[in-house]
Amino acid sequence: TDATDGTADATDGTADATDGTDGTADATDGTDGVPDLPPELTWSLLAQNVNEAFMSVGGTSASDVWAVGADKGKGPAVVHYDGNTWTRLTTGTRGDLWWVHAFAGGPVFMAGSSATILKYENNTFTRRPTHALGRQTVYGIWGSSPTDVYAVGGFAGREGFIWHYDGATWTHLPEPAGLSVTSLGDIPGFFKVWGRSASDVYVVGGRGTLLHGNATDGFTLVPTGTTEALFTISGDAAGVSFVGGGSNGVIFDGTAGVFEKATLDAPPILQGVSVGPWGAVACGGTGAVYARATEGDWQEEDTGLGYAVESLHGTWMDPEGGVWAVGGGVISASLDKGAIIYGGAAVKA
Protein backbone atom coordinates (compact mmCIF):
# COMPACT_ATOMS: atom_id res chain seq x y z
CA THR A 1 0.00 0.00 0.00
CA ASP A 2 0.98 3.61 -0.47
CA ALA A 3 0.46 6.04 2.39
CA THR A 4 2.96 8.58 1.16
CA ASP A 5 0.83 11.70 1.24
CA GLY A 6 -2.77 10.73 1.91
CA THR A 7 -4.01 13.65 -0.18
CA ALA A 8 -7.33 13.76 -1.99
CA ASP A 9 -7.88 14.66 -5.62
CA ALA A 10 -11.28 16.31 -5.92
CA THR A 11 -11.32 15.95 -9.71
CA ASP A 12 -11.97 12.21 -9.80
CA GLY A 13 -12.58 11.05 -6.21
CA THR A 14 -9.41 8.97 -6.11
CA ALA A 15 -6.20 9.61 -4.23
CA ASP A 16 -3.46 11.70 -5.77
CA ALA A 17 0.00 10.51 -4.71
CA THR A 18 1.84 12.59 -7.31
CA ASP A 19 1.24 16.15 -6.17
CA GLY A 20 3.85 16.15 -3.39
CA THR A 21 1.76 18.52 -1.31
CA ASP A 22 1.38 18.66 2.45
CA GLY A 23 -1.57 16.35 3.00
CA THR A 24 -4.22 18.92 2.12
CA ALA A 25 -6.98 18.54 -0.44
CA ASP A 26 -6.44 19.28 -4.13
CA ALA A 27 -8.47 22.45 -4.77
CA THR A 28 -8.99 21.82 -8.50
CA ASP A 29 -12.68 21.03 -8.07
CA GLY A 30 -13.67 24.68 -8.49
CA THR A 31 -15.45 24.97 -5.14
CA ASP A 32 -13.76 25.22 -1.77
CA GLY A 33 -10.98 22.71 -2.32
CA VAL A 34 -12.64 20.08 -0.11
CA PRO A 35 -13.75 16.81 -1.74
CA ASP A 36 -17.23 15.38 -1.06
CA LEU A 37 -15.96 11.79 -0.82
CA PRO A 38 -13.15 10.14 1.14
CA PRO A 39 -10.08 9.19 -0.87
CA GLU A 40 -10.02 5.75 -2.38
CA LEU A 41 -8.28 3.54 0.18
CA THR A 42 -6.40 0.34 -0.50
CA TRP A 43 -6.96 -1.95 2.50
CA SER A 44 -4.50 -4.49 3.88
CA LEU A 45 -4.96 -7.11 6.60
CA LEU A 46 -1.82 -6.80 8.72
CA ALA A 47 -2.74 -9.30 11.45
CA GLN A 48 -5.60 -11.65 12.24
CA ASN A 49 -6.46 -14.29 14.85
CA VAL A 50 -3.73 -13.06 17.17
CA ASN A 51 -4.11 -14.64 20.61
CA GLU A 52 -4.94 -11.28 22.19
CA ALA A 53 -7.49 -8.75 20.98
CA PHE A 54 -6.15 -5.29 20.24
CA MET A 55 -8.15 -2.43 21.74
CA SER A 56 -6.28 0.70 20.66
CA VAL A 57 -3.94 1.98 17.97
CA GLY A 58 -2.14 5.32 17.83
CA GLY A 59 1.18 6.94 17.17
CA THR A 60 2.96 9.99 15.85
CA SER A 61 3.55 9.04 12.18
CA ALA A 62 3.17 6.20 9.70
CA SER A 63 6.54 4.91 10.91
CA ASP A 64 5.74 5.21 14.63
CA VAL A 65 2.58 3.20 15.32
CA TRP A 66 1.54 1.52 18.58
CA ALA A 67 -1.19 -1.07 19.20
CA VAL A 68 -2.12 -2.37 22.65
CA GLY A 69 -4.52 -5.01 23.88
CA ALA A 70 -5.48 -7.89 26.08
CA ASP A 71 -3.45 -9.98 28.50
CA LYS A 72 -4.03 -13.69 27.88
CA GLY A 73 -1.62 -14.88 30.53
CA LYS A 74 1.75 -13.49 29.45
CA GLY A 75 1.22 -9.78 29.98
CA PRO A 76 -0.65 -7.28 27.79
CA ALA A 77 -0.19 -7.20 24.03
CA VAL A 78 1.98 -4.22 23.05
CA VAL A 79 3.35 -3.96 19.51
CA HIS A 80 5.22 -1.19 17.70
CA TYR A 81 5.63 -0.55 13.97
CA ASP A 82 8.67 1.46 12.80
CA GLY A 83 7.67 1.69 9.13
CA ASN A 84 9.20 -1.67 8.26
CA THR A 85 8.75 -4.14 11.11
CA TRP A 86 6.29 -4.92 13.89
CA THR A 87 7.98 -5.60 17.23
CA ARG A 88 6.31 -7.01 20.33
CA LEU A 89 7.38 -5.47 23.64
CA THR A 90 7.20 -6.95 27.12
CA THR A 91 5.84 -4.56 29.74
CA GLY A 92 6.70 -6.56 32.86
CA THR A 93 3.14 -5.98 34.08
CA ARG A 94 -0.17 -7.84 33.95
CA GLY A 95 -3.64 -6.79 32.86
CA ASP A 96 -5.48 -5.72 29.71
CA LEU A 97 -4.53 -2.41 28.09
CA TRP A 98 -7.42 -0.42 26.63
CA TRP A 99 -5.81 2.69 25.17
CA VAL A 100 -2.52 4.21 24.01
CA HIS A 101 -1.36 7.78 23.46
CA ALA A 102 2.08 8.57 22.04
CA PHE A 103 4.05 11.82 22.02
CA ALA A 104 6.61 12.58 19.31
CA GLY A 105 10.01 11.70 20.75
CA GLY A 106 8.28 10.01 23.69
CA PRO A 107 6.96 9.11 26.10
CA VAL A 108 4.10 6.73 25.28
CA PHE A 109 1.25 6.33 27.78
CA MET A 110 -0.84 3.16 27.97
CA ALA A 111 -3.84 2.53 30.22
CA GLY A 112 -6.06 -0.36 31.21
CA SER A 113 -7.46 -2.68 33.85
CA SER A 114 -6.66 -2.61 37.58
CA ALA A 115 -6.24 1.18 37.40
CA THR A 116 -3.10 0.68 35.31
CA ILE A 117 -1.24 3.52 33.62
CA LEU A 118 2.08 2.66 32.01
CA LYS A 119 4.68 5.11 30.77
CA TYR A 120 7.16 3.92 28.14
CA GLU A 121 10.27 6.05 27.90
CA ASN A 122 13.94 5.34 27.15
CA ASN A 123 13.04 1.72 26.29
CA THR A 124 11.61 1.18 29.79
CA PHE A 125 8.06 0.61 31.06
CA THR A 126 7.09 2.05 34.43
CA ARG A 127 3.72 1.80 36.11
CA ARG A 128 2.59 5.21 37.33
CA PRO A 129 1.07 5.49 40.82
CA THR A 130 -2.51 6.76 40.66
CA HIS A 131 -3.77 6.02 44.20
CA ALA A 132 -6.77 4.33 42.59
CA LEU A 133 -8.81 1.21 43.28
CA GLY A 134 -7.86 -2.07 41.63
CA ARG A 135 -11.41 -2.56 40.35
CA GLN A 136 -11.20 0.61 38.24
CA THR A 137 -10.41 0.37 34.53
CA VAL A 138 -8.79 3.23 32.65
CA TYR A 139 -10.46 3.10 29.23
CA GLY A 140 -9.01 6.24 27.67
CA ILE A 141 -5.91 8.40 27.87
CA TRP A 142 -4.87 11.57 26.01
CA GLY A 143 -2.61 14.54 26.57
CA SER A 144 -1.63 17.85 25.05
CA SER A 145 1.93 17.29 26.33
CA PRO A 146 3.79 14.82 28.54
CA THR A 147 3.03 17.09 31.50
CA ASP A 148 -0.66 17.55 30.70
CA VAL A 149 -2.31 14.13 30.43
CA TYR A 150 -5.89 13.01 31.12
CA ALA A 151 -7.11 9.50 31.95
CA VAL A 152 -10.77 8.42 32.17
CA GLY A 153 -12.58 5.23 33.11
CA GLY A 154 -14.95 3.57 35.51
CA PHE A 155 -16.13 0.31 37.00
CA ALA A 156 -18.63 -1.99 35.28
CA GLY A 157 -19.95 0.84 33.10
CA ARG A 158 -20.49 3.24 35.99
CA GLU A 159 -18.58 5.30 38.58
CA GLY A 160 -16.82 7.44 35.97
CA PHE A 161 -13.64 9.28 36.87
CA ILE A 162 -11.26 11.82 35.33
CA TRP A 163 -7.61 11.95 36.38
CA HIS A 164 -5.06 14.57 35.39
CA TYR A 165 -1.26 14.23 35.29
CA ASP A 166 0.97 17.30 35.58
CA GLY A 167 4.25 15.50 34.96
CA ALA A 168 4.65 14.46 38.59
CA THR A 169 1.30 13.49 40.13
CA TRP A 170 -2.08 12.11 39.07
CA THR A 171 -5.00 14.05 40.55
CA HIS A 172 -8.68 13.07 40.61
CA LEU A 173 -10.73 15.89 39.07
CA PRO A 174 -14.29 16.55 40.26
CA GLU A 175 -17.13 15.34 38.07
CA PRO A 176 -19.58 18.05 36.92
CA ALA A 177 -23.09 18.46 38.22
CA GLY A 178 -26.05 17.21 36.23
CA LEU A 179 -24.74 13.76 35.25
CA SER A 180 -27.32 11.05 34.72
CA VAL A 181 -27.45 8.67 37.68
CA THR A 182 -28.86 5.19 38.26
CA SER A 183 -31.46 4.34 40.89
CA LEU A 184 -28.52 3.66 43.19
CA GLY A 185 -27.01 7.08 42.53
CA ASP A 186 -24.16 5.87 40.29
CA ILE A 187 -22.91 8.18 37.54
CA PRO A 188 -22.00 6.74 34.09
CA GLY A 189 -18.59 5.35 33.30
CA PHE A 190 -16.32 7.54 31.16
CA PHE A 191 -14.79 5.81 28.13
CA LYS A 192 -12.53 8.14 26.16
CA VAL A 193 -10.89 11.53 26.32
CA TRP A 194 -9.61 13.73 23.48
CA GLY A 195 -8.67 17.38 23.14
CA ARG A 196 -7.49 19.92 20.60
CA SER A 197 -5.44 21.85 23.17
CA ALA A 198 -4.63 22.00 26.87
CA SER A 199 -7.72 24.15 27.49
CA ASP A 200 -10.14 22.38 25.12
CA VAL A 201 -10.71 18.79 26.26
CA TYR A 202 -13.66 16.42 25.74
CA VAL A 203 -14.76 13.25 27.58
CA VAL A 204 -17.44 10.77 26.44
CA GLY A 205 -19.17 8.02 28.38
CA GLY A 206 -22.30 6.06 29.17
CA ARG A 207 -25.87 7.30 28.76
CA GLY A 208 -24.97 9.90 26.13
CA THR A 209 -22.44 11.69 28.33
CA LEU A 210 -20.26 14.40 26.82
CA LEU A 211 -18.09 16.63 29.01
CA HIS A 212 -16.02 19.64 28.00
CA GLY A 213 -13.41 21.61 29.90
CA ASN A 214 -9.94 21.21 31.37
CA ALA A 215 -8.08 20.54 34.60
CA THR A 216 -7.84 24.22 35.53
CA ASP A 217 -11.42 25.35 34.93
CA GLY A 218 -13.21 22.05 35.46
CA PHE A 219 -15.62 20.17 33.20
CA THR A 220 -19.22 20.90 32.27
CA LEU A 221 -21.91 18.65 30.85
CA VAL A 222 -22.73 19.19 27.17
CA PRO A 223 -26.16 18.03 25.85
CA THR A 224 -25.91 15.44 23.08
CA GLY A 225 -29.56 14.53 22.47
CA THR A 226 -28.89 10.83 22.95
CA THR A 227 -28.87 8.31 25.77
CA GLU A 228 -26.74 5.83 23.83
CA ALA A 229 -23.36 4.89 25.27
CA LEU A 230 -20.66 7.02 23.65
CA PHE A 231 -17.37 5.15 23.31
CA THR A 232 -14.85 7.34 21.50
CA ILE A 233 -14.38 10.95 20.43
CA SER A 234 -11.98 12.71 18.06
CA GLY A 235 -11.93 16.00 16.23
CA ASP A 236 -10.13 18.88 14.56
CA ALA A 237 -10.29 22.67 14.60
CA ALA A 238 -13.77 22.64 13.06
CA GLY A 239 -15.56 20.25 15.39
CA VAL A 240 -15.77 16.82 16.96
CA SER A 241 -17.10 13.39 16.01
CA PHE A 242 -18.14 10.76 18.52
CA VAL A 243 -19.46 7.22 18.14
CA GLY A 244 -21.30 4.64 20.18
CA GLY A 245 -24.57 2.77 20.30
CA GLY A 246 -26.14 -0.39 21.63
CA SER A 247 -27.51 -2.84 19.07
CA ASN A 248 -26.96 -0.27 16.30
CA GLY A 249 -24.08 2.16 15.96
CA VAL A 250 -24.39 5.93 15.97
CA ILE A 251 -22.12 8.76 14.82
CA PHE A 252 -22.53 12.41 15.82
CA ASP A 253 -20.69 15.37 14.30
CA GLY A 254 -20.79 18.98 15.42
CA THR A 255 -19.50 21.68 17.71
CA ALA A 256 -20.58 23.99 20.54
CA GLY A 257 -23.30 21.60 21.71
CA VAL A 258 -24.99 21.39 18.30
CA PHE A 259 -24.54 17.85 17.05
CA GLU A 260 -26.04 16.09 14.06
CA LYS A 261 -26.65 12.37 14.04
CA ALA A 262 -25.34 10.80 10.84
CA THR A 263 -27.74 8.94 8.59
CA LEU A 264 -26.45 5.38 8.46
CA ASP A 265 -27.88 2.12 7.15
CA ALA A 266 -28.30 0.33 10.50
CA PRO A 267 -24.62 -0.32 11.21
CA PRO A 268 -23.52 -2.55 14.08
CA ILE A 269 -22.17 -0.99 17.24
CA LEU A 270 -19.43 1.58 16.53
CA GLN A 271 -16.52 1.77 18.96
CA GLY A 272 -13.72 3.76 17.32
CA VAL A 273 -13.41 7.10 15.52
CA SER A 274 -10.51 9.22 14.33
CA VAL A 275 -10.37 12.58 12.57
CA GLY A 276 -7.39 13.36 10.36
CA PRO A 277 -6.05 15.19 7.29
CA TRP A 278 -8.81 14.36 4.81
CA GLY A 279 -11.81 13.64 7.07
CA ALA A 280 -12.81 10.98 9.56
CA VAL A 281 -13.07 7.21 9.97
CA ALA A 282 -15.27 5.16 12.32
CA CYS A 283 -15.21 1.42 12.97
CA GLY A 284 -17.01 -1.23 14.98
CA GLY A 285 -18.97 -4.46 15.01
CA THR A 286 -18.27 -7.18 12.43
CA GLY A 287 -15.30 -5.12 11.24
CA ALA A 288 -17.46 -2.37 9.75
CA VAL A 289 -15.62 0.77 8.64
CA TYR A 290 -17.23 4.11 7.76
CA ALA A 291 -15.52 7.19 6.33
CA ARG A 292 -16.36 10.75 5.40
CA ALA A 293 -14.47 13.57 3.75
CA THR A 294 -14.08 16.81 5.70
CA GLU A 295 -17.33 18.26 4.34
CA GLY A 296 -18.91 15.05 3.09
CA ASP A 297 -21.34 12.43 4.39
CA TRP A 298 -20.52 9.19 6.13
CA GLN A 299 -20.42 6.11 3.91
CA GLU A 300 -19.50 2.51 4.52
CA GLU A 301 -16.11 1.37 3.24
CA ASP A 302 -15.79 -1.90 1.34
CA THR A 303 -12.42 -3.08 2.62
CA GLY A 304 -12.54 -6.21 0.47
CA LEU A 305 -10.55 -8.06 3.12
CA GLY A 306 -13.00 -10.88 3.74
CA TYR A 307 -11.90 -11.38 7.33
CA ALA A 308 -14.08 -12.13 10.34
CA VAL A 309 -13.75 -10.03 13.47
CA GLU A 310 -16.20 -9.44 16.29
CA SER A 311 -15.47 -5.71 16.29
CA LEU A 312 -12.86 -3.12 15.39
CA HIS A 313 -12.49 -1.32 18.71
CA GLY A 314 -10.11 1.52 17.82
CA THR A 315 -8.88 3.47 14.82
CA TRP A 316 -6.29 6.16 14.20
CA MET A 317 -5.54 8.30 11.15
CA ASP A 318 -1.85 9.12 10.84
CA PRO A 319 -0.63 12.57 9.71
CA GLU A 320 -0.17 11.26 6.15
CA GLY A 321 -3.84 10.19 5.96
CA GLY A 322 -3.32 6.45 6.38
CA VAL A 323 -5.98 4.64 8.42
CA TRP A 324 -5.14 2.05 11.09
CA ALA A 325 -7.80 0.00 12.89
CA VAL A 326 -7.58 -2.76 15.49
CA GLY A 327 -9.94 -5.13 17.23
CA GLY A 328 -10.89 -8.73 17.86
CA GLY A 329 -13.25 -10.40 20.31
CA VAL A 330 -13.88 -7.12 22.12
CA ILE A 331 -17.66 -7.17 22.52
CA SER A 332 -17.75 -10.46 24.40
CA ALA A 333 -15.44 -11.08 27.35
CA SER A 334 -13.09 -13.28 25.30
CA LEU A 335 -10.72 -10.45 24.24
CA ASP A 336 -9.07 -12.75 21.70
CA LYS A 337 -8.61 -13.12 17.92
CA GLY A 338 -6.78 -9.83 17.52
CA ALA A 339 -6.74 -8.06 14.15
CA ILE A 340 -4.96 -5.05 12.64
CA ILE A 341 -5.94 -3.51 9.30
CA TYR A 342 -4.58 -0.56 7.31
CA GLY A 343 -6.09 1.64 4.63
CA GLY A 344 -3.77 3.73 2.50
CA ALA A 345 -4.30 6.13 -0.35
CA ALA A 346 -4.41 4.35 -3.69
CA VAL A 347 -1.97 5.53 -6.34
CA LYS A 348 -3.41 6.84 -9.60
CA ALA A 349 -2.57 4.78 -12.66
HUZIDA-V962762 format. One line per field, one symbol per residue. phi: phi as a letter, one per 20 degrees, with the letter a starting at -180 (. if undefined). burial: I if it has 9 or more other C-alpha atoms within 8 Angstrom, else O. A space follows every 50 residues. Layout:
phi=???
burial=???
//
This chain:
phi=.cdfcleddfecneedddemednefeeeenddndfedfffdeeceebblf gdfddbcarcafdbccccafddocnffcccddocceceddemccofddbc bddgnneddcbafllecdcdblmceceefcldefffdeebbbbeafdbcd ccarclmblfbcdcddocceceefeffnffcefeneeffddbcbbdafdc cdcdaflmfcdbqaffendcedfdmcdffdebcbabferccccrpdfcfc cccralndcdefecelffgddcbbdbgdqbccbrgmnfccbbfgdddfbf eefmemddbfaeebbbdffenfddbcaqedefeflclfcccbcdffeff
burial=IOIOIIIIIIOOIIIIIOOOOOIIIIIIIOOOIIIIIIIIIIIIIOIIII OIIIIIIIIIIIIIIIIIIIIOOOIIIIIIIIOOOOOOOOOOOIIIIIII IIIOOOIIIIIIIIIIIIIIIOOOIOOOOIOOOOOIIIIIIIIIOIIIII IIIIIOIIIIIIIIIIOOOIOOIOOIOOIOIOOOOIIIIIIIIIIIOIOI IIIIIIIIIIIIIIIOOIIIIIOIOOOIIIIIIIIIOOIIIIIIIOOIII IIIIIOOOIOOIOOOOIIIIIIIIIIIIIIIIIIIIIIIIIIIIIIIIOO OOOOOOOOIIIIIIIIIIIIIIIIIIIIIIOOOOIIIIIIIIIIIIOOO
//
